[in-house]
Amino acid sequence: MKRGVLKLLLKAGKRIRRSSHPTSEPSVAPRAQETGLDRRFEQISTALGASSDLVLKEIRLGGAAGPRVGAAYLDGLSDTRQLFQSLHGNDRPLEEWLNASPEAVLEELRRTVLAVGDIKVIDGIENAVPAVLAGETALFADGCAQALTLGTSGGEKRGVEEPNTQSVIRGPREGFTELLRTNTALVRRKIRDARLRIDGRQIGRVTKTDVAVMYLKGFASEAVVAEVHDRLDRIDTDAILESGYIEEFIQDHAFSPFPTIYNTERPDTVAAGLLEGRVAIFVNGTPFVLLVPALFTQYFQAPEDYYQRADFSSLLRILRLTSFFVALLAPSLYIAVTTFHQELLPTPLLIGLAGQREGVPFPAFIEALMMEITFEILREAGVRMPKAIGQSVSIVGTLVIGQAAVEAGLVSPAMVIVVSITAISNFVVPAFNMAISLRILRFLFMGVAASFGLFGVVVGLIGLVLHLCSLKSFGVSYMAPYAPLIRADQKDSLLRLPVWALRTRPRSIPNSNPVRQAPKGGNPS
Amino acid sequence: MSRRLEGGGALASAVLLFELLLGLLLLTGCWNRRELNELAIAAAMGMDKAADGYRISIQIINPGEIAAKKGGGMMSPVVTYAASGHTVMDALRKMSTEMPREIYLAHLRILVIGESLARQGIGKVLDVLSRYHEVRTDFHIVAARDRTAEEVLSSLTALEKIPANRLYTSLDLSEKIWATTGKTNLDTLISAIGSEGQGAVMTGIEIVGDPENGRTVEQLKRTTPSPLLRFSGLGVMRQDKLEGWLGERESKGLGYTRGNLAGAPISFPCPRGGYIGVELIRMKSDVRGEVKAGKPVGSVRIRAEGNLSEVECETDVLKLGSISELEKETENEIRTSVLEAVRRVQREYRSDIFGFGEALHRAKPAAWKKWKRDWPRMFAGLEVKVNVDVKIRRIGTVGDPVVQKLEE
């Protein structure tokens, strides 16, 4: 039985490609007016410029003599298997179909026959085209002015995989995919609450990219949600191909090295953010979801901090902050101390370093610059190279160039150590975009260290702190909860207290639901 | 959007300004920047009297030789340069004619002053060291006994490649566990020179053997290197002039009054031959100046703890009372050496290196005012009381002396 239906389906599903059969159209047109099926096919084909992936299919309901209906969809974007199964599987007698008007046929199809969710009735061909482009199927009945669009979006897509950029030892292994709906579903699965809101919209005059704003009503501040909508509304551009486009359009400070919008590949990070009153922005076509407002401390917190024990997580956070300073300052401090403040070094160390530098032809600054740039080149090459050789080439490159440069007397061994510890520390920072800002600032600090010594480094640090304190992300101070100092939020900033102690939501992020849980031992109310 | 477009002109000029400021960075010329391999790191400095001023010698570290992992030993780890000049700076700068690098004094470990210069007075040469910004104040100052500082600086040492380093660490160590030497750094020396109630001391250093041999690496290949550098005794200064030397026992006596001899061994003879040794492990001393019957009186209180370190005679250390006997003997020994030191200094040098004057100054400022002009004479006739309290805590890992077992 089932096989027979399929066979029938295949036979009926004769593809009509307008480009290949330009003359076949007028011969099969008993009612060749505006609403005739062939006219419809011609219109939609013209609108899409006779694209080769456009599929136009004609089906007769109730057998070979039944009324004609036609489906139009884009090959690869739509999953039409169910649609055709239900069309051919209907067991209404032929007479019933023949007696019905085209409008009644369409209504009958919509109401009972089609086993497809999300059916809309539309007027005119101009509404059918965007639907077809979005992967839906347009269904026409011969002679009917209206048409149906069926939510058949589907086709090939990447499955839910482990995120590449933010991996954890302990914690969920799922990451976002390129499909917006999958992504929102991943979060919804974690937060089963009616207050989870998703506001959809399309941005991009050409790409018409689906963008969704997700927040928890009653948790997120209304002002922040409104601000996000307002900023998204103001975007007027051709194309949104990745959430990075949105980020650049809506971020507060375009010319700061520091990111003021957080991005993540992890549904659990987004869920945690939403529960703290943050707002997430999903963009179709990328697994990177934006999270606002973003705080400076957030970039040093890994999702895992909340899955491992509190003491361990607190130590890790301190370690990350230490690495932050090492990655930022190690080369500049080395330059400053060895070229300006030799008296700061213990004598044996000074002699050791001086011995290593014997015969090195460049000043320490040039030496450091050379090594840092070499490392940046290797690193960039490692990212761009095919995966299979990328890693090995970068490791070999570092070893060979480091070793060879020392033996050739171009750099001192101590400098190789400084540069490597800097490079490794840079990878400790969990957020990639924060790590990038470190890489930029490091060179700046090396410059001031080489010109002014520790004095320059200190002045640079003061400038850096001033800059950081001036930043805002969607109305929230970037340095909160340190500047302004929010005492209640210290429980989850540099240290992380046990989960039962995190009774209130962070006040750094405006939210309208401050209490998270009952005090320890108390009854949750 | 429109705001951004309007801001385009301002943005462009901001970028231009930034680029100009970047250019400024290159123009600074890196003020006072010195690479490590442009420095001649001075480890030791010597000062001697010369016909027309001073002869300054500098021991420069050869970092390539010190840090070399292999192939070392070919060159001398240090190089000593010397030059004469009317002033110290004169001489230092004159050295640039024979040296490829700039002398860097911040890592100076030791300053050696030739005996003839020390006897003449060192106040003038210390000025440059305390004034010059590059010099720290944490190096030791010693006096070369019967020799010139240049000869001391020209001697290589075994074990420690940098002779200045070897002097620095061994002075540290010997002060702690042998006690006849004393650390003197620039600050204490200058304040002692300027003080009326506190005289300064400097540890002496002597060369054992022919100094000529010490100039080559060859002599280090022997198991008993010759010449050797050795600290010996303390030099007593009156104001900024070296007056003379204290012997071993008197140096120790001075050390006791300063309370810094923890770790020093004390020995005294047994009633029937042999010696008993006590190792002090903790020590506290208190120097006071008082006025009694209208006359200044100095007193020293010493409290110490020690362990029995060796017993060469038949004494039953386990017997009740024998330990307190030993304690008394130790106290006696300490008291005698302190008194000997005080008497010798009072008689010969008349410099209050014990600091009774300073103590009196603190305790009785009014009385001190009266006497301070005449303090060297007053000090010479000062009555000094010494009060010692020693506790012996441990007798070591055996009870009866080994000698006793031999005889049984």
Interface residues (C-beta under 8 A of the other chain):
Chain A: R234 D236 T338 T339 F340 Q342 E343 T347 L350 I351 G352 L353 A354 G355 Q356 R357 E358 G359 V360 P363 A364 G447 V448 A450 S451 F452 G453
Chain B: M1 L25 T28 C30 W31 N32 R33 R34 E35 L36 N37 L39 I41 A43 I61 P63 G64 E65 I66 A67 A68 Y104 A106 H107 R109 E134 R136 I162 N165
